[in-house]
């Protein structure tokens, strides 16, 4: 049986989670794009020797990539700052140390000169190694500062050949910097190991992985990713939680990202004025192999350590992300200048690393904070359970009472008539 307490907790978690999709208040709230900075995209293309292989629509992989790039360059929105970086394009030799440094910026991220960019792409010839890790490290520095979205689109037909520098670990390090950089990956005619590696790179930064076996698929997908960079989005703000509430950063309404080590807890502080309501939700993602059975706990407590409300959720290995949410309404005060209440938010997760998996950097977490005007008591669903449905319940009770009276009167009248006859 679902108890009233569990039902209320479920409603609170659902409403808190929904706040992630609500528009944030106008103004310079944390995590909201200002619209002043253009989106930036860096196309990172594998030009290693294997790109000579003829298995995409009867042509080479390189030919398919060039065709896709030409069409993408023609369709790139004017407000997007686009660049092109290569890996494996210049060194044809067998020296691994030299081959793993073979990455260069073919066209800088900035205003797009379509003719110049197409001319640069036309000169590419499949040549050398596949230094994906080193190329991603360099690509992360290709972007100008600013609050606009930043996206790397990596196109490769093979695994990295520069181990032990693991490109998946490189992607995690990039994500841990909190610069809001997303990496999307596309695998040309992929095998299982390549698919796993490119998927891991994308997942580490919240990006996507796509398998490609035809030239038109490649063109369409790259176009979609470039267009996505131009879409207005809420950019998370990097923050760093503390190990105690007293040292925690003070947050306002917005979307935040952080990293949490295994077995660690993170604290954040939010001020809630009388008559306001705090809505918060947190998602923790497993960007590496973890043991099954895990959970996340989000608690709101006072500065003195008394728990106010909590939200929790558990997983069993079927999903890589687990989320929890909560709501805390601050009652109105009779005092005219009543102070705000400092609410401490504690995030804890029970993920554990699988054998041999690195534990650093910590798992990525995304925290949504929304402080809004609290509902009127007459409309407060949390306080009354049914909210405005009470008036309907009242009508039904009155109608039932009157119907009972009428039915009783009719029954007595029928009995009286029967006895008379």
C-alpha positions in Angstrom: 0.0 0.0 0.0 1.3 3.5 -0.9 1.3 5.5 2.4 0.6 9.2 2.5 4.2 9.9 3.4 5.5 8.0 0.4 3.0 9.7 -1.9 4.0 13.1 -0.7 7.7 12.3 -1.1 7.0 11.1 -4.7 5.1 14.2 -5.6 7.9 16.4 -4.1 10.6 14.5 -6.1 8.6 14.8 -9.3 7.9 18.5 -8.9 11.5 19.2 -8.1 12.7 17.2 -11.1 10.4 19.1 -13.3 12.0 22.4 -12.3 15.0 21.4 -14.5 12.8 22.0 -17.5 11.3 25.3 -16.3 12.5 28.6 -17.7 14.7 30.4 -15.2 13.8 33.9 -14.0 14.9 36.8 -16.1 18.2 38.5 -15.2 21.7 37.3 -14.6 20.8 34.1 -12.9 23.4 31.4 -12.7 23.6 29.1 -15.6 21.5 31.2 -17.9 23.0 32.1 -21.3 23.4 35.8 -21.9 23.2 35.7 -25.7 26.3 37.8 -26.0 28.7 35.0 -26.9 28.5 33.0 -30.2 28.4 29.2 -30.1 31.7 27.5 -31.0 32.2 24.2 -32.8 35.5 22.4 -33.5 35.3 19.6 -36.1 38.1 17.1 -35.3 38.7 14.8 -38.3 40.7 11.6 -38.3 43.1 11.7 -41.4 45.0 8.5 -40.5 46.1 6.0 -43.2 43.0 3.8 -42.6 40.8 6.6 -44.1 41.9 5.4 -47.5 39.7 2.3 -47.1 37.0 2.1 -49.8 33.9 0.9 -47.9 31.5 3.9 -47.8 29.1 3.9 -50.8 31.9 2.7 -53.1 34.3 5.4 -52.2 37.0 6.0 -49.5 36.2 7.1 -46.0 38.2 10.3 -46.7 36.0 11.1 -49.7 32.9 10.7 -47.6 34.3 13.0 -44.9 35.3 15.7 -47.4 31.9 15.6 -49.0 30.2 15.9 -45.6 32.5 18.8 -44.6 31.7 20.7 -47.8 28.0 20.4 -47.3 28.3 21.2 -43.6 30.3 24.3 -44.3 27.7 25.5 -46.7 24.9 25.0 -44.1 26.7 26.4 -41.0 24.6 29.1 -39.4 26.1 32.6 -39.6 26.3 33.0 -35.8 28.3 29.8 -35.3 32.1 30.1 -34.9 33.5 27.0 -36.5 37.0 25.5 -36.7 38.6 22.3 -38.0 41.4 20.2 -36.4 43.0 17.1 -37.8 44.7 14.1 -36.3 47.1 11.9 -38.2 47.3 14.2 -41.3 51.0 15.0 -41.5 53.4 12.3 -40.3 53.6 9.1 -42.5 56.4 7.4 -40.6 56.7 4.6 -38.1 58.0 6.5 -35.1 55.2 6.2 -32.5 56.4 9.2 -30.4 56.3 11.5 -33.4 53.0 10.0 -34.7 51.3 10.7 -31.4 52.0 14.4 -31.7 50.4 14.6 -35.2 47.5 16.9 -34.6 47.1 20.4 -36.1 44.5 23.1 -36.3 43.5 23.2 -40.0 41.2 26.1 -39.6 40.9 28.2 -36.4 37.6 28.4 -34.5 36.1 31.8 -35.5 34.0 33.5 -38.1 33.7 31.2 -41.1 35.2 31.9 -44.5 33.6 29.0 -46.4 35.9 29.2 -49.4 39.0 29.2 -47.3 37.8 26.3 -45.1 36.8 24.2 -48.1 40.2 24.8 -49.7 41.9 23.6 -46.5 39.8 20.4 -46.4 40.5 19.7 -50.0 44.2 19.4 -49.3 43.8 16.6 -46.8 45.3 13.2 -47.7 45.1 10.1 -45.4 48.5 9.7 -43.8 49.4 8.5 -40.4 48.5 7.5 -36.8 45.3 8.0 -34.8 46.2 10.2 -31.8 42.7 10.8 -30.5 43.7 11.6 -26.9 46.4 14.2 -27.9 44.0 15.7 -30.4 41.2 16.2 -27.8 43.7 17.8 -25.4 44.7 20.3 -28.1 41.1 20.8 -29.3 40.0 21.8 -25.8 42.3 24.8 -26.1 41.0 25.8 -29.5 38.1 27.8 -28.1 37.9 31.4 -27.2 36.7 32.4 -23.7 33.0 33.2 -23.3 29.7 31.8 -22.1 28.5 30.5 -25.5 28.2 26.8 -26.0 31.4 24.8 -26.9 31.2 21.6 -28.8 33.8 19.2 -30.3 32.6 16.9 -33.1 35.1 14.0 -33.4 35.0 11.9 -36.6 37.2 8.8 -36.6 37.4 5.4 -38.3 39.5 3.7 -35.7 40.7 3.4 -32.1 43.3 5.6 -30.6 46.9 4.3 -31.3 48.6 6.4 -28.6 48.0 4.3 -25.4 48.6 4.6 -22.5 47.1 8.1 -22.9 43.4 6.9 -22.8 41.2 9.3 -24.8 38.3 8.4 -22.4 40.3 9.6 -19.5 41.2 12.7 -21.4 37.5 13.4 -22.0 36.8 13.0 -18.2 39.6 15.4 -17.4 38.1 17.9 -19.9 34.7 17.5 -18.3 36.2 17.9 -14.8 37.5 21.4 -15.7 33.9 22.6 -15.8 34.3 24.6 -19.0 31.0 23.4 -20.4 32.6 21.6 -23.4 30.6 18.8 -25.0 32.2 16.1 -27.2 30.1 14.3 -29.8 31.7 11.3 -31.6 31.0 9.7 -34.9 32.4 6.3 -35.8 32.9 5.4 -39.5 32.2 1.8 -40.2 32.8 1.0 -36.5 33.9 -2.3 -34.8 33.0 -3.2 -31.2 36.2 -1.8 -29.5 36.1 1.5 -31.5 32.4 1.9 -30.7 33.1 1.4 -27.0 35.9 3.9 -26.9 34.0 6.6 -28.9 30.9 6.0 -26.7 32.9 6.5 -23.6 34.4 9.7 -24.8 31.0 11.1 -25.6 29.3 10.0 -22.4 32.1 11.6 -20.2 31.1 15.0 -21.4 27.3 14.6 -21.9 27.7 14.2 -25.7 26.4 11.6 -28.1 27.9 8.8 -30.2 26.7 7.8 -33.7 27.7 5.0 -35.9 28.0 6.0 -39.6 28.2 3.7 -42.7 26.9 6.0 -45.4 28.0 9.4 -46.7 24.6 11.0 -46.4 24.3 9.8 -42.7 27.6 11.5 -41.9 26.5 14.8 -43.5 23.1 14.8 -41.8 24.5 14.0 -38.4 27.3 16.6 -38.5 24.8 19.2 -39.6 22.5 18.3 -36.7 25.3 18.7 -34.2 26.4 22.1 -35.6 22.8 23.3 -35.6 22.4 22.0 -32.0 25.4 24.2 -30.9 23.4 27.2 -32.2 20.3 26.4 -30.2 19.8 28.4 -27.0 20.6 26.3 -24.0 21.1 26.8 -20.3 24.8 26.4 -19.7 25.6 24.8 -16.4 27.8 26.8 -14.1 30.8 24.9 -12.6 30.9 25.0 -8.8 32.7 23.1 -6.1 30.8 21.8 -3.1 32.5 21.6 0.3 32.8 18.8 2.9 30.7 20.8 5.4 27.8 23.2 5.2 29.8 26.0 6.9 32.3 26.0 4.0 29.8 25.4 1.2 29.3 27.8 -1.7 26.2 30.0 -1.7 24.0 29.2 -4.7 21.2 31.1 -6.4 18.6 29.8 -8.8 20.4 28.1 -11.7 22.0 24.9 -13.1 25.3 23.8 -11.6 27.8 21.0 -12.3 30.3 19.5 -9.9 32.3 16.3 -9.4 31.9 14.0 -6.4 34.4 11.3 -5.4 33.3 7.8 -4.4 32.3 7.8 -0.8 32.3 11.6 -0.7 29.6 14.0 0.2 29.1 17.6 -1.2 27.5 20.5 0.6 25.9 23.7 -0.9 24.0 26.6 0.7 20.8 28.4 -0.5 19.1 31.3 1.2 15.3 31.1 1.2 13.2 34.2 2.2 10.0 33.9 4.1 7.1 33.0 1.7 9.5 31.5 -0.8 9.9 27.8 -1.8 13.2 26.0 -2.5 13.0 23.3 -5.2 16.1 21.3 -5.9 17.1 18.2 -7.8 20.4 16.4 -8.4 21.5 13.9 -11.0 24.7 11.8 -10.7 26.0 10.0 -13.8 28.3 7.0 -14.0 30.8 7.9 -16.7 32.8 4.8 -16.1 32.2 1.1 -15.2 30.6 0.9 -11.7 29.2 -1.9 -9.6 25.4 -2.5 -9.8 23.1 -1.3 -7.0 23.6 2.3 -6.2 21.7 5.4 -5.2 21.7 9.1 -4.6 20.5 11.1 -1.6 19.7 14.8 -1.6 19.0 16.3 1.9 17.9 19.8 3.0 19.0 20.5 6.5 19.3 23.6 8.7 22.7 25.2 9.6 22.4 23.4 12.9 22.1 20.0 11.3 18.4 19.3 11.6 17.0 17.5 8.6 14.1 19.4 6.9 13.3 17.1 3.9 15.1 14.6 1.8 14.8 13.0 -1.7 16.4 9.7 -2.7 16.5 7.3 -5.5 18.2 4.0 -6.3 19.4 2.1 -9.4 20.3 -1.5 -10.2 22.7 -1.0 -13.2 20.0 -0.6 -15.8 20.7 3.2 -16.2 23.9 5.3 -16.0 22.1 8.2 -14.3 20.2 8.4 -11.0 18.3 11.5 -9.9 16.5 12.8 -6.8 14.6 15.9 -5.9 13.0 17.8 -3.0 10.8 20.8 -2.1 11.0 23.1 0.9 8.4 25.9 1.4 9.4 28.6 3.8 6.4 29.8 5.7 5.4 33.5 5.8 6.6 35.5 8.8 4.7 38.0 10.8 7.9 40.1 11.2 8.3 42.7 8.5 12.1 42.3 8.2 12.3 38.6 8.9 15.7 37.2 7.9 16.2 34.6 5.2 16.7 31.0 6.2 20.0 29.3 5.1 19.2 25.8 3.8 22.1 23.4 3.5 21.9 20.9 0.6 23.8 17.7 1.0 24.5 15.3 -2.0 25.6 11.8 -1.3 25.8 8.8 -3.7 26.5 5.1 -3.2 28.2 4.4 -6.5 31.3 2.2 -6.2 34.1 1.7 -8.8 34.4 -1.6 -10.5 37.7 -3.5 -10.2 40.6 -1.7 -11.9 38.6 1.5 -12.6 40.1 4.9 -11.8 38.3 6.7 -9.1 39.4 10.2 -10.1 38.1 12.6 -11.2 34.9 12.1 -9.3 31.5 11.3 -10.9 29.8 14.2 -12.6 26.8 15.6 -10.9 24.3 18.2 -12.0 22.4 20.3 -9.5 19.3 22.3 -10.2 18.3 25.0 -7.7 15.1 27.1 -8.1 13.9 29.5 -5.4 10.4 30.8 -6.2 7.5 32.5 -4.6 5.7 30.0 -2.4 2.1 29.0 -3.2 -0.9 30.6 -1.3 -2.0 28.4 1.5 -5.4 28.0 -0.1 -3.7 26.5 -3.1 -0.9 24.6 -1.5 -1.0 21.1 -2.7 1.6 20.0 -0.2 -0.5 21.4 2.7 -3.9 20.1 1.7 -3.2 17.1 -0.4 -6.1 17.8 -2.8 -5.5 21.5 -3.4 -8.5 23.0 -5.2 -10.1 19.5 -5.4 -11.5 20.1 -1.9 -14.4 22.1 -3.4 -15.4 19.2 -5.6 -15.2 16.8 -2.7 -17.5 19.1 -0.7 -20.0 19.2 -3.5 -20.0 15.4 -3.7 -20.5 15.1 0.1 -23.4 17.5 0.1 -25.0 15.9 -3.0 -24.7 12.5 -1.4 -26.3 13.7 1.8 -29.2 15.3 -0.1 -29.7 12.2 -2.2 -29.8 10.0 0.9 -32.5 12.2 2.4 -34.6 12.2 -0.8 -34.2 8.4 -1.1 -35.2 7.9 2.5 -38.3 10.1 2.1 -39.3 8.3 -1.1 -38.9 4.9 0.6 -41.1 5.9 3.5 -43.7 7.3 1.2 -43.8 4.0 -0.8 -44.2 2.0 2.4 -47.1 4.2 3.5 -48.9 3.9 0.2 -48.5 0.1 0.2 -49.9 -0.2 3.7 -52.9 2.0 2.8 -53.7 -0.3 -0.1 
